[in-house]
Amino acid sequence: MLGYVVPDKPELKIREFELYSGYYCGICKSVKHSYGQIPRMVLNYDFVFLALVLSALCPPMEKIKQERCPIHPLKKRTVVYNEPAVDYAADMMLLLTYFKLMDDRQDEGGLKPAAGLAILKPTYKKLMKNYNEKGIMIQRKLNELTDLEEQGCASLDRAAESFAKLMEEVFAAETLVDDSGTLELLRRIGYHTGKWIYLIDAFDDLEANAKSGSYNPLLLQWDYQAEQEEMSNFRRRIHERVEFNLLFYLAELSKAWDQLSVARNRGLVENIIYSGLLRKTEEVLEKGNTKDAEPL
Amino acid sequence: MRKEIQKMQNPYEVLGIKEGASIQEIKAAYKEQVKKYHPDRHQDNPLYELAEEKLQEINEAYDYLMKNGSYTGGGSSYSKEPSGGSQPRQSPEFRQVRIDIDRGNFPAAEAALNRSKNRGAEWFFLSGMLSLRKGWYDDAVTNVQTAISMDPNNVEYRTAMNSMLQTSGGYRTNAYGRGYGNSNDELCRMMQCYCCADMLCDCI
């Protein structure tokens, strides 16, 4: 989860934007309330999307307040309180952060991940008590992901599958929703969000990965040879196929969303699904081309 | 699926360009046409549905050309296609596989396909359909493309390919239909820059 899932701000109504900020701050406050000051540093926009989608399905009981906080001392901000979906998103965010740190420690070692793990340990213990099965499932998917990377898996679909299944698990909030049909749709939203994030991140990082020699399924599947091909050329070569895939994920995601019976936040979520994600897709896809134009 | 078997129109005609136009020309024509038929321009207007239909056609044509027309030079090959195409050839060996895919019994379908030694066009097509159902869209396209190259006249394979391209392109149409236009004009881009900068101050 890397912060690609964002709204298209110019298209938002002012009140929707306020609400969006309120969810963002709400996640932060929820983390503080349940786990203390320190884990708040890992906040990420993608989880606001999760909170919004889930809250759309639950009856409204949230309390919206205007308040100051130490990070933004100057202006009062909108904060959403008493919203189970926000607490759930905060929990999932911390759980994934912890696993990510474990992964980093294995890959790079060093002090930073170790320190992070030490700090988050009590948080993690609490979370695993509440979400035991889900936690184990998510961890298993992350391990699969690491294995595939180590093996140098050359198939985009195979490589993205574990991450997509992980996100499926994250979106299937059994604690908030009991209807099995709704959960199935949430799983589909999670799966396709995961695939989209995985692919857009891989396409975005092509240069960096090619330079450092780190794993990227796109470089392997379409056989990138650094000595023989310019990166801009490679980007252009795979552009159409990557675009097809990204838009396909978004098509399936939006189809699943349309089938949900939504009680609120529709405008906000649809801004993200139909505009924010499309804009991000186009931005990342065009990145190579704009760079090309510069030398002229 | 049945109703989609109607033949696709000549994508060059739909976009209003000559056959064999370059990618730049196709893209330019596409943008122009999308602007022209954009549902935004026809809101509360009897032409709304027509415009929407036309936009769908334009998207299909564009996707088709981007996918096939530009590099295979096959842009004109489909217009030579015999009017009905060939009848779908479905071998009895794969009947059970088709049933399993339809019912969502993917492990059984996968096992049967792995066992099969007959790796002709239909094998690739069904592997593609299985991938499609699993959510492996990239694999799906690769396999169906292989099937089409092995049996270019098969209507079933082409229909499946068209429908995948339509799904992918349909999302964009849908987004535009909801009034989220593409932001080509400068003002919009400027606003975006401003808002991004603003967002950084606001939120983080």
Interface residues (C-beta under 8 A of the other chain):
Chain A: D8 K9 P10 E11 S21 Y24 S155 L156 D157 R158 E161 A164 Y191 H192 K195 E240 R241 E243 F244 N245 L247 F248 Y249 L250 A251 E252 S254 E270 N271 Y274 S275 L278 R279 E282
Chain B: M66 K67 S131 G135 W136 Y137 D138 D139 V141 M164 L165 T167 S168 G169 G170 Y171 R172 N174 A175 R178 Y180 N182 S183 C188 M191 Q192 C195 C196 D198 M199 D202 C203
